[in-house]
């Protein structure tokens, strides 16, 4: 799991979740991968409980093999977010904070609303969803050749998977149609240096906070 970097930037970007850290919170991570968000979050919120899922059985197994894994605090299971609903493993209306980080871009555009509505069903009224994903004009989009474009803002990678690049307008409309109030919705631009190739890369992401109505 060394390939995947732990996301220690989350407390800085999504500070609300980390206020009063000793008060237990109910958290959900959609698309948890191998646990690189789950465990850094629980380090800072030691009394909280996190439901997390991924479509990859291998990734979920690695979450369970982590040295910090405690089945009383981490409920990890396999689920495909493109299906109609998140299973009853996560009680409806119980989640106070959820993360959706670099997940929706891998889901086919026609399934975006299905995925976001299934997340909304698990949220408490007033609960917050933290979203970050690829934005239009990101460096990775510019690297695609024209023949790789399969639909508006959707491109096919060499391994056959697809990536969607978000605009703030599209994501705002999508979120409001799925039962959320948009609290924050902005582009984040960063210049990243590839030391090995001595190149600077312009990255563009969309970062949002959604509140369940």
C-alpha positions in Angstrom: 0.0 0.0 0.0 3.0 2.3 -0.1 2.0 3.5 -3.6 -1.1 5.3 -2.1 -0.3 8.4 0.0 -2.3 9.1 3.2 -4.5 12.1 2.9 -3.3 14.2 5.9 -4.4 17.4 4.2 -8.1 16.6 4.9 -8.2 18.3 8.4 -6.8 21.5 6.8 -9.3 21.6 3.9 -12.4 20.2 5.7 -12.0 21.6 9.2 -15.6 21.2 10.4 -15.3 17.5 10.9 -12.4 18.0 13.3 -13.9 20.4 15.7 -14.3 18.9 19.2 -12.3 15.8 18.2 -13.2 13.8 21.4 -16.9 13.9 20.6 -17.9 10.7 18.7 -19.0 11.3 15.1 -20.5 9.0 12.5 -18.5 9.2 9.3 -18.7 7.6 5.9 -16.1 7.3 3.1 -17.4 6.4 -0.3 -14.6 4.8 -2.4 -12.2 4.2 0.5 -9.4 2.5 -1.5 -6.9 0.9 0.9 -7.8 3.2 3.8 -5.6 6.3 3.1 -8.4 8.6 4.3 -10.0 6.5 6.9 -7.1 6.0 9.2 -5.6 9.5 9.1 -9.1 10.8 10.0 -9.5 8.4 12.9 -6.1 9.3 14.2 -7.5 12.8 14.8 -11.0 11.6 15.8 -10.2 8.6 18.1 -13.8 8.2 19.4 -15.5 8.3 16.1 -16.9 5.5 13.9 -16.3 5.2 10.1 -18.3 3.3 7.5 -16.2 2.8 4.4 -16.6 0.9 1.2 -15.0 0.4 -2.2 -15.9 -1.7 -5.3 -12.6 -3.5 -5.0 -12.6 -6.5 -2.7 -8.8 -6.4 -2.6 -8.8 -2.8 -1.4 -11.4 -3.5 1.4 -9.3 -6.5 2.5 -6.3 -4.2 2.9 -8.4 -1.8 5.0 -9.1 -4.7 7.3 -5.5 -5.8 7.5 -4.3 -2.3 8.5 -2.7 -2.1 12.0 -5.3 0.4 13.1 -8.3 -1.7 12.0 -10.9 -2.2 14.8 -14.2 -3.6 13.6 -16.0 -1.6 16.3 -14.7 1.6 14.8 -14.2 0.8 11.1 -17.0 -0.9 9.2 -15.5 -1.8 5.8 -17.4 -3.5 3.0 -17.5 -4.0 -0.7 -20.0 -1.9 -2.7 -20.3 -0.5 -6.1 -21.6 3.1 -5.9 -23.3 2.9 -9.3 -25.8 0.5 -7.8 -29.2 1.9 -6.7 -28.5 2.2 -2.9 -25.8 1.8 -0.3 -26.7 -1.4 1.7 -28.3 -1.3 5.2 -24.8 -1.9 6.7 -25.0 1.9 6.9 -28.2 3.0 8.6 -30.2 5.6 6.7 -29.9 9.1 8.1 -27.0 8.4 10.5 -24.0 10.0 8.8 -22.8 13.3 10.0 -19.8 13.7 7.7 -19.0 11.9 4.5 -16.1 12.1 2.0 -16.3 11.6 -1.8 -12.7 12.2 -2.9 -11.6 11.3 -6.5 -14.5 8.8 -6.8 -17.3 10.4 -8.8 -14.9 11.1 -11.8 -14.5 7.3 -12.3 -18.3 6.7 -12.4 -20.1 7.1 -15.8 -21.7 10.5 -16.2 -25.3 9.0 -16.4 -24.7 7.4 -13.0 -23.6 10.5 -11.1 -27.1 11.3 -9.8 -27.6 7.7 -8.7 -24.4 7.7 -6.7 -24.9 11.1 -5.1 -28.5 10.3 -4.1 -27.4 7.1 -2.5 -25.0 9.1 -0.4 -27.7 11.6 0.5 -29.9 8.8 1.8 -27.4 8.0 4.5 -26.8 11.6 5.6 -28.4 13.2 8.7 -30.2 16.4 8.0 -27.5 19.1 8.1 -24.7 16.6 7.6 -21.8 17.6 5.4 -20.3 15.8 2.3 -16.8 16.8 1.4 -16.0 16.4 -2.3 -12.8 16.8 -4.3 -12.2 15.6 -7.8 -10.7 16.4 -11.2 -11.8 19.7 -12.8 -12.0 20.7 -16.4 -8.6 21.8 -17.8 -6.6 19.7 -15.4 -3.2 18.7 -16.7 -4.3 15.0 -17.0 -7.2 16.1 -19.3 -4.9 18.1 -21.5 -2.6 15.0 -21.9 -5.4 12.9 -23.5 -5.4 12.7 -27.3 -8.6 13.7 -29.1 -9.5 10.1 -30.0 -9.7 9.3 -26.2 -12.7 11.6 -25.7 -15.8 9.5 -25.5 -18.3 12.1 -24.3 -18.5 15.7 -23.0 -15.8 16.0 -20.3 -15.3 12.2 -20.4 -12.0 10.6 -21.5 -10.8 7.0 -21.7 -7.5 6.0 -20.2 -5.1 3.5 -21.7 -6.4 0.8 -19.3 -10.0 1.2 -20.5 -11.2 3.1 -17.4 -12.9 6.5 -17.9 -12.4 9.8 -16.2 -14.9 12.7 -15.9 -13.7 16.3 -15.5 -16.1 18.5 -13.5 -17.1 22.1 -13.8 -18.5 23.9 -10.8 -21.7 24.7 -12.7 -22.4 21.1 -13.4 -21.6 19.9 -9.9 -23.8 22.6 -8.3 -26.8 21.6 -10.5 -26.1 17.9 -9.8 -25.8 18.4 -6.0 -29.0 20.5 -5.7 -31.0 17.9 -7.7 -29.8 15.2 -5.2 -31.1 16.9 -2.0 -28.1 19.0 -1.0 -27.4 22.7 -0.4 -24.1 23.7 -1.9 -22.0 25.4 0.9 -18.7 25.6 -1.0 -18.0 25.0 -4.7 -14.7 26.2 -6.1 -11.8 25.4 -8.3 -8.4 24.6 -6.8 -5.3 25.2 -9.0 -1.9 23.9 -8.0 1.4 23.7 -9.7 3.1 20.4 -8.9 6.8 19.7 -9.6 7.9 16.4 -11.0 11.4 16.2 -9.7 12.4 13.1 -11.7 11.3 14.7 -15.0 12.1 18.3 -13.9 8.7 19.4 -15.1 6.0 21.6 -13.6 2.5 20.4 -13.9 -0.7 22.5 -13.6 -3.3 20.6 -11.7 -7.0 21.7 -11.5 -9.5 20.2 -9.0 -13.0 21.0 -7.9 -13.6 21.2 -4.1 -17.0 21.4 -2.6 -18.9 21.1 0.6 -22.5 19.9 0.5 -25.1 20.1 3.3 -28.0 17.6 3.4 -31.3 19.3 3.4 
